[in-house]
């Protein structure tokens, strides 16, 4: 299997100022360690072979000769290997000295990239020793080998193109990595020597993350560390790897024996983002073409068994509690302000909601209550309708009624059993046959009641269906599928649960207790009768599989266009409590249902987008209803 990952490592071993042989020894040890762990790209700090803080020693030929000899020995150590190594050293080119990054693979120097922007302010004094590589391009003779010199793309495989910049190049408005990425690079290596100062680390990480986001790339950053001169400055060995705005790995700063950060870069995800973003393509169309060299050996993706990257089990939900709380509040604000705007625009006198005692309708009630507060309307303007049917249990019925009362909304009870029986008699359906007709009769009866009540009271029927149900088609066409405005259409089931859970933390004890019991209730449409003990018999996740797994599939499938084989690989690494056979069955079910139910999504009511994944037919997802899924099931 092509895993689609590249294992990259930023490393900052202990360095000795001017001690080239000692630095080479450390570099060789780091190289051996990386090869044993199937690292594909290894990045050292700026001027690592000499150390960054040599000062006027850079003008000594002895130091320069020693660095060139060490480079030759390190290059030889990469023979018979696919690993790509980026290491910093001073090199002479046409009589001028440059601060360079040498890119090595399989016993050869692929290219030498000189630093473009040389800081010469505050504590920096680089122009005293080095020339800028801006616009410099040619061939450098190293140990009898002609090597490209200047800003160059390095094509490592069909899926990886490497660009290199050095330290200050990242901090300037016109970073070389921007042009490199527009010209085709999707991985940037930065060989750096960034000293420490109070608050600088956070700023530096933000800069790295933002550049990776703007350029839709992975950014591998290795900075000078322990062993550099402390005459005036301290270097921490900051090592950071970012991918499209997200920090994947950080090394320990101030580690006395050196620092490293390793991460599996998701190349498929980067390619997906670039395909999706038309503005990136527009910029790339006007970017200058850069020269490129090819790797001596095509760099394969990381073998699946060596992929160490961990993917969140709940990709829609932040793991950090503080961040989760802020996210939940933001989402509720998006939903409630969207509904308030729609009610104000339509002149709706009230909001109408079908309340079932389940998660989705509970979240809808919470959103509606906030919207009324925004509009300065009393809680009585929320009309909640409970419609007991054949599958309604005492638990959900009582929770629905108690919740409405706790919020001071209007409660209207309209049983649907008699109306559903009459309808089945009218169409000649035997109610003993508890098939899809039996279930959908109830669902459509409920929607008819809600629509008519909204008309009667001059109100707006607010839909309860969530993003996961829309993806799986787990909604009855022209029943719970339809409303006048759908506030949950951008919220997947796992996030619905956390939103309700979070709201329970901020409500009075009585209301919070109701929400917690709703959270513990099995997810069910309650369209089939309960068991003999009056408990819910029809449990959605027993039919579909866990919503956590389906939301995981949904996120990676929609957000990044992840291939089914890779989806299964990621799920198997993430959901170890399930067997590979279970996960494959659920993935096939997800794909079949996703394709076959597009017709329901093609005519969705309006509703707010809240995150990066949306199925609105007017915005993020436009798909023919009769597309075939055979190619996706062939894995």
N, C-alpha and C positions, 0 to 999 in steps of 0.2 A: 504494500500500500504506500502511495505517496502521501505522507502525512501533511504536507503543505507547511511544515514548520522549519525554521532555520534556528539552530541553537547558536546564540551569540554570547560572547563574554567580554566584559570590560574588566581589565585587570590592572592594578597598580602595585606591583611588588615593591619591596623595600629597595631604595635606590642609594647609590653612593656617589657623591658629587665628584665628578672627574674620574671615578673608578670604573672605567669601561669594562674591564674584564669581569669585575664583580657583578656589574649590571647584566652583562651577557649571561653569566651563570644563572642569575635569577630569571632572566627571560627564557632560557632553555628549560628550566624547571617548570615554569608556568606553561610553556608550550607542551611539554610532555604530559602534564596534568590535564590540559585541555583536550589533547588528542585522545586520552584514555576515556574521556567523558563524551566523546563524539561532538565536540564543539566544532562548528563550521567556520565561525568568524571570531578571531581573537584580536582585541584592540588594546594596545599599550598607551601610556601617556605620551605627551609631547616631549621631545628631546630625551626620551627615556635612556638611551644608550650612554649619553653623556651626563644626564641630569639637567634640569632646567636652569638651576641657579649657579652655573659655572662663571657667569660674568665675563671678564676679559679673557678668561681661559679659552673661550670660543675662538679667539684669534690665534691660538697656538696650533701649529701644524701637527704637533704630536697628538693632541686630542682628536683632531679631525682624522688623522691616519688610523688611530686606534678605533674610532667609531666605524670607519669604512671596513676595517678588518673584521670587527665584530658583526657587522651586517652580513659580510660574506659567510661567516661561520653560522649565523642564525639562519640564513637562507638555505645553506646546505642541510640544516637540520629539518627543513620542511620537505625534503625530497621524499618521494613515494607517499605523499600525503595530499589529501584534498583540502585540508584546513588552510584558510586564508588568514594571514597575520599582517596587522598594521602596526608599525613601530616608528617612534620618532627619533630623529638624529639630525645633526648639522651636516650639510653637504655643500661642496663647492660645485658651481656650475658656471662655466665661462668666466672664471676668475672672481665670482661673487659668492658670498656665503648665504645659504638659505636655511631656514627652519623647515625641515621636511618631514613628511610621512612616507615611509617606504612600504609598499604593499607586496607581500611575498606569498608564493604558493609553489609547491611541488619543485623545490630546488631552484626557483628563479625569482627575480624581482619583476613583478608585472608592471609597476609604474612607480614613479616618485612624484609626490604632490607637494609643492612648496606652499607655505602659509601666505595667504593673500594680505590680510590686515595685521600690521605690526603695532601693538600698543606702545605708545611712547609718552605716557602721562602717569601721574601719581607714582605708584611704585614700579611701573614698567619702563624699560629702557631698551626695547628690542632693536630699535633702528640703529643703535650704536654698533650692533654686530651683524644684523641680518638685512638682506634686501627683500622687498616684497615680490611675491610671485605673480602679482597681477599682470595678466597678459603675457607672461613668459611661457614659451612653449618650444620644445625641441627634443633632442635625444641626448641622454647622459650615458657616458661609458662607465660601467661599473664592472670591474673584474673581467674585462674583455667582452662584456655583454652590453648591447645597445638597449637602453631602457627609456621609455617615454617619460619626459619631464614636463610638468605643467598640469593644470587642472584637467583631469581625465576621468571618464567613466570606466569602471571595471565591470565587465559583464561576466558574472560568475556562473550563471546558468540561464536557462530560458525564463526562470522566475525570479532571479536575484540579480540586480544591478547595483553595484556599490559606488557610493560617492564619498569623498573624504574632505573634511575641512579641519582646521586646527584652531582651537581655543577662541581667540578674539574674533575669528570668522563668524562665530555664532552670535556674538554680542552686538554686531553692527546692524544698521537698518537693511543693508543689502547683502544678506548672508549668502555666501557661495552655495550653500546647501539648497537654497530656493531654486537657483538656476539648475543645479545638478538634478533635482527631483523633476523639474519641468522637462528636462532633457531625457529622463528615463530612470534615474536612480530611485530605488524604493527602500534602500538601507543606507544610512549615513553613519560613518564612523568619525568621531571627533576625538582627536588626540590633544589633550588639554593640559595646562598647568595653571589651574585657578587657585589662588591662595585663599585662605579663610579669613573672614571678618564677620562681625556680628550681623545676623540676618541674611548673609550672602547665600547660604546654602538653599534656603527656601526660594529665593529669587532665581537662583541658578536652575533649580529643578523646574520651576514654572516656565523658565525660558526654554529648557529642553523639551518639556511636554508640549508647549505651544508651537514650537517649530515643527515637531513631529505631527501635530494636528494640522497646521496650515499646509504642510507639504505632503500629507497623507503618506508618511513614511515611518520606518523604524529608526530610532536614533540611539546609537551606542556610544556612550561618553565615558572616557577614562581620563582621570586627572592625576597629576603628580601628587606624590604622597610622602610618607615618612622617609626620612633620609635626605630630603632636600635641605639646603642650608636654611638655618633659622636666624641668620644674621639680622634680618629685618622682617621676614615673613614666615608664616606657617602654612604648610600644605597638608591636606587631610587625606588625600587619596580618594576623593569623591568619585564613585563609579555609579553610573545611572543608565538604565535602558528604558526607553519610552517607545510606545507604539501608538500612533494616531491619537495623541493627546493623553494617553494613559501611561502612568509609570508602572512598568512591569517588574523592575528589580532595582534595588539600591544596595550598594556595598556599605560595610561599616566604615564610617569615617574615623580617622586617627587610630586605625588598627596598626599596632607597632610592627607587625610582621607583614603588612601589606593588606590590600583590600581587593575584592572582586565582586562583580555582579553578573549573574548569568540568567538568561531568559530564552524561552522558545518564541521566536517571532512568527506570527501567523501571516504568512505571505498571501494566502487566499483572501484573508480579511482586508489586507491593504489593497489588493487588486480590485476587490469588490467596491471599496470606498471610492477608488479613482474612477471606476466605471460609472458609479452612481452620480458623482458630482460633476456636472457639466461645466461649472466655472473653472475647475482645475484643468479640464481639457481645453477650454478657451484660452487660458493663460499659456498652456503648453504649446498651443498652435503658434504663438508669437515668440516663443523662446528660441534663442540661438542654438544651433546644433553643436554639441561638444564632441571632441574626439573620444574614441573608446578603444579599449583593449579587452581581449577575452582571456579568461582564466586558462591555464594550461590543462587543467582537469575540470570538467563541469562539476560544480558543487551540488551534490544530491541533497534532498531534504533530510532532516533528522529522522533516523529510523524510529518508527512508532514506539518501540519499547524504551527509547531514550528520551522521549518527550516528557518533560517534568512539569510543564505549565499546568496550573490549576485553574479551572473555569468555575465561576460561581454557580452554585446549584440553583440560585434564584437570581438570574441576570437582571430582572426588572426591579430588584429590591436591594438597596445598599446594605452591605454587611455591617458597617459602622452604625451604632445606635444613634449617635448624634446626627449623622448625615441622614439616616433613615427618617428620623423625626422631622428634619427640615424638608426632606423630599415629600413626605406625606402631607405636610402643611401646604407646600407649594402646589401639589396636585389638587388638593381640595379647593384651593384658591382658583386654580385654572377652571375646574369644573363649575364651581359656584358662580364665578363671574361670567362664564360663558352662558350659563342658564339665566342669570339675571339680565344680561343684555338681550337675550332672545325674548324673555317675558316682557321686558320694557318695550322692545320694538313691536311686538305683536299686540301689546295692550292686554295681555292675559290677566285676568282677575285672580287666578289661582293656579296652583300646580296640582296636577292629578297624578297619583302614583299607585300602582298595584303593589300591595305589601303582602309578602308571603311568609315572613319569618326566616327568609334565607339571606345569604350574604349580599347578593347583588341589589335586592330591593332595599336592604338596610343601608348600604352605601348611598343609594339614590335618595333615600329619606334624609340622610345626613347632609348631602349636597343641597337638596331643596331647602332645608331649614336654614342653611347659610345664605342661600340666594335671597330668601325672603328678608333676612336681616339686612343684606346689602341694599335691598330695595326699600327698606323701612316699612315692610308689611308685617302684620301680625301672624303668629304661627297658625292661626285658624285658616289662613289662606292656603294651607297645604291640606288637600283632600286625599286621604289615604283609604284605599278600598281593599278590604280582604274578601276573597271570593272562595270559600271552602269548596273543595271538590272531592272526587272519589279517593284521592290519595292524601288529603290533608290530615296531618296528625295533630293531636292536642298540643304537642310541644311547639310546633311551628305556629299554630294558630294563636296560642297564648302569648308567645314571644312577639308576634306581629302586633297584637292588640296592646300589649304592655308598652312596646316601644313607641307606638303612636301617642299613647296617653302621656308617656314621659316627656315627649316633645311638645305637648299641648296642641297637636294637630287634630283636624277632624278625622273621625273614624267612621267609615260606612261599611257595613257588612252585607254582601249580596251572595248568598249561596248559589252555586251553578249546577248542582246535581240534577235538579228537575229540568232545567233548560237543556242540559247536555243530553239527558235521556230523551227528551222530546225531539231534539235534533237527530239523534240516532234513529229514532222511529221514523222520522220524516225521510231520511235517506236510506232506510232499510238496512241498517247495520245492527247486528246482534251485539248488545253490550257485554255478553259473556265472552266475546272475542276481543281480547284486550291487546289489540294491535295498534299500529300507528294511527289509524282512523280514530280509535277509541281515545288515544292520548291527545291528538290534535284537535278533536272536537272541543275538549275542555280549554285548550290553549287559545283557540280562536274565539270561543265564547267570552273568555276573560277580556281579550283585547277589544271585542265589540262593545262590551260594557264600558270599558275605560274610555274608548274613543267617544262614545255617546255622552258619557258624563262630562267629558271635557267640553263638548259642544254645548251641553245643557247649562253649564256653569261659566261659560266664557273663559275656560281655562286651557292650559297647555298640558297634554299628556307627556310625561317624562318617562323615557324608556329606561329599563334596568339592565339590559343585556350587556355582557362584557366582551372584551377583545378575544379572550380564549374561546368563548362560545361562537363568536363570529368566524374565527379561524377554522374551527371544527364543524361549523354548520349545526351546532347543538342548539338550535332554536327553530321554532315552527314558523315556516314561511307565512307572512301576513298575520302573525299572532304576536308572540313576544319578540319576534324579529322586527316589529314595526312600532313606531311611536311618532310623536311630533317633534321630539328632540331627545337624543340619546346621550346622556352625560357620561356613561361608562364605556363608550365605544372604544376608547383608547386605553383602557385599563385591563390588563390580563388578570385572570383569577387569583394568581398568587399575590399580586399587588392589591387586589380588592381586599383580601384577607388582612394584609398588613395595614391598609388604610383604616379598616374598621377597628383593628387591634390598637392602632395608634390613637384613634379617637377615644377609645375606651379609657385610655390613660388620662384624658383631660376632661372627662365628664363626671358629674356627681355619681356617688356609689350605686344608686338604684339603677340609673340608666346604664352605667358601666357593666353591672351584673347581667343585664339583659343582653348587651352586646357580646359578652363573653360566652353566654350560653348559646347564642346564635353561632359564634365561632366554633363551638364544639359540636354543632349539629352537622351530620353528614350532608354533603351537597346532593340535592335531589330536586327534580322538577315536580315531584309528588303528583304524578299523573296516574300511577297505579296504586291500588288499595294497600294500606299498611298490613303488617303481619298480625298474627293473632293477639300479640301483646300490645298492638297499637303503635308499634315502632315503624320508622321509615323502612320500606322494603326495596324501593327503587333507588339505588345509590349510583350516581353518575360515574364515579371513578371506578366502580366495579365493571362498568360497561366500556368506558373509554380508556381507562388507565389513569394514573395519577396526573393531576393538573400540573404538578411541579415538573414532570417530565415533558408534558406537551408544551408548557410555556418555555422550557429550555429549547425544545425543537423550534418553536415559533420564533424565538428571539434570533437564533443563529441562522435559520432558514430565511427569514425575512430581512434581517438587518444586514447580513453578509453574504447571502446566496450560498451558504455552505452546502457542499455536496453531501448527499445522503450517507455515503460510506464514511465520510469524515464526521458527520453528525453522530453516527452510531459510535464511532471511536471516541468522540468527546463525551457522549452520554455514558459510555461504559466506564470511562475514567472518573466520571462525576457521581454517578448513581451506582455505587458498588453494592448497594443493598438489593439490587435487582439482577437477575441473570441476563446474559447477552441475548438469550432467546426472547425474554420478556421485552427488552428494550427494542429489539428488532421488530417484534410484533406491533408494539405501540408506534414505532416510527412508520411502519407501513400503513397502519390505520390513520395516523396523522396525515400522511401524504395523500392517501385516497380521499379522505374526507375534505382536506383542504382544496383539492382540485374539484371535486364533485359539487361543492357547495358555494362556488364563486357566484352563482346566480343570486344567492341571497345577499351577498355583499355588494352586488352591482346596483342595488336599489335601496341602500341604507338611508335612513333619515340623517339629517345633519347632527353633528356632535363634535366636541372639541378633541383635538389631538393633544395628548399630554406628554408623550415621550418620543423616542426615535423610531418606534415601530407603530405603524398605523395601517389600517385596512380600508381607509376611506376611498371610494371609487372616484372621488373628485380630487384626491391629493396624492397620497403616497403609493397606492396600489391599484394598478389598472391591468386587468387580466381578463382574457376571454373566458366566458362561462363554459365553453366546450373544449378547453385545452386538454390534451391527453397527458396522463402522468406516467406512461409506460417507461420513459427514459429515467425518471426519478426512482422508479421501483426496481430498476435493473442494477442492483448492488448486492 
